[in-house]
Amino acid sequence: MITYVLDSSAVLRFLDGEAGSDRVSEIIKDHMAGECEAVISSLHWGEIAGHICKKRSRGALDMVLSRLAAFGIPVASVDADRAVRAALIRVKTSIPYVDAFGVELTADSRERVFVTADFDFKAASRDVKIEFLPAK
């Protein structure tokens, strides 16, 4: 079964109804129907939280995170080994360290696809499958 690793830009596009939100919605619906799996790194989860709190409010943050949690998408924890693997990805590709965690979640399997709206990930596309959402 295919697993989609969603980064913060993909989830924020979904929440804001921007370009690519329909694709992220499709992934979430398929995940909830058991047709695929979806996952997000805890660091991207934190980026979503910070963005929502800054752009909307603390109250909106609780509502949005509750809504996202209801989709049953696991939030992958960071441990020491994962942190080192992400650091090595960052050194190899020069992508931001937080983003390297999403790539790290994808790197262990050809059945995983990283979904992002951030074209800075092009440097990692030779090592993992990446689905880029449309530009705004």
C-alpha positions in Angstrom: 0.0 0.0 0.0 1.3 3.4 -0.9 2.1 5.9 1.9 1.9 9.7 1.4 4.2 11.8 3.6 2.6 15.2 3.8 4.7 18.2 4.7 3.4 21.4 6.3 3.1 23.2 2.9 0.8 20.5 1.6 -1.4 20.6 4.7 -1.5 24.4 4.8 -2.6 24.4 1.1 -5.4 22.0 2.1 -6.5 24.1 5.0 -6.4 27.4 3.0 -8.1 25.9 -0.1 -5.1 26.9 -2.3 -3.7 25.3 -5.4 -3.3 21.5 -4.8 -5.8 21.4 -1.9 -8.0 19.1 -3.9 -5.1 16.6 -4.2 -4.4 16.7 -0.5 -8.1 16.3 0.2 -8.1 13.2 -2.1 -5.2 11.7 -0.2 -6.9 12.3 3.2 -10.1 10.8 2.0 -8.3 7.7 0.6 -6.4 7.4 3.9 -9.6 7.5 5.9 -11.1 4.9 3.5 -8.1 2.6 4.0 -7.0 2.9 0.4 -3.6 4.4 1.2 -1.7 5.6 4.3 -0.7 9.2 5.1 1.7 10.4 7.7 3.3 13.7 8.8 6.5 14.3 10.7 6.2 15.9 14.1 8.3 18.8 13.0 6.0 19.6 10.1 3.0 19.3 12.5 4.8 21.9 14.7 5.2 24.2 11.6 1.5 23.9 10.9 0.7 24.8 14.5 3.0 27.9 14.4 1.6 29.1 11.1 -2.0 28.7 12.2 -1.4 30.4 15.6 0.5 33.3 13.9 -2.0 33.8 11.0 -5.2 33.1 12.8 -5.2 32.8 16.6 -4.5 30.4 19.5 -8.1 29.4 19.6 -8.1 28.6 15.9 -5.0 26.5 16.4 -6.8 24.1 18.8 -9.7 23.8 16.4 -7.5 23.1 13.3 -5.3 20.6 15.1 -8.4 18.8 16.4 -9.8 18.7 12.9 -6.6 17.3 11.5 -6.3 14.8 14.3 -9.8 13.5 13.4 -8.4 12.4 10.0 -6.3 9.8 11.8 -3.1 10.7 10.1 -0.2 9.6 12.3 2.4 12.1 13.4 5.8 10.5 13.2 8.0 11.1 16.2 11.6 12.2 16.1 14.2 10.0 17.8 18.0 10.1 17.8 18.4 7.9 14.8 15.9 9.7 12.7 17.5 13.0 13.7 20.9 11.8 12.4 19.4 10.5 9.1 17.7 13.8 8.6 20.9 15.6 9.2 22.7 13.5 6.6 19.9 14.2 4.1 20.3 17.9 4.8 24.1 17.7 4.2 23.6 15.8 1.0 20.7 18.0 -0.5 21.1 21.3 1.3 17.3 21.4 2.0 16.3 22.9 5.4 16.8 20.5 8.4 13.1 20.4 9.3 12.2 19.5 5.7 14.8 16.7 5.8 12.6 14.9 8.3 9.8 14.6 5.8 12.3 13.2 3.2 13.7 10.9 5.8 10.2 9.4 6.4 10.0 8.8 2.6 13.5 7.4 2.1 13.0 4.0 3.6 10.6 2.7 0.9 9.7 3.0 -2.8 6.1 2.8 -1.7 6.2 6.2 -0.1 5.7 9.5 -1.8 6.5 12.9 -0.3 3.8 15.5 -1.0 4.8 19.1 -0.9 4.1 22.6 -2.4 7.7 23.6 -1.7 9.9 23.5 -4.8 13.1 23.7 -2.7 12.7 19.9 -2.4 13.9 19.4 -6.0 17.4 18.7 -4.7 16.0 15.6 -2.9 13.9 14.3 -5.9 16.6 12.1 -7.2 16.6 10.1 -3.9 12.9 9.8 -3.1 9.6 10.1 -4.9 8.2 13.6 -4.6 4.8 14.8 -5.7 4.8 18.6 -6.1 1.5 20.4 -5.7 0.8 23.1 -8.3 2.4 26.5 -7.9 0.0 29.3 -6.6 
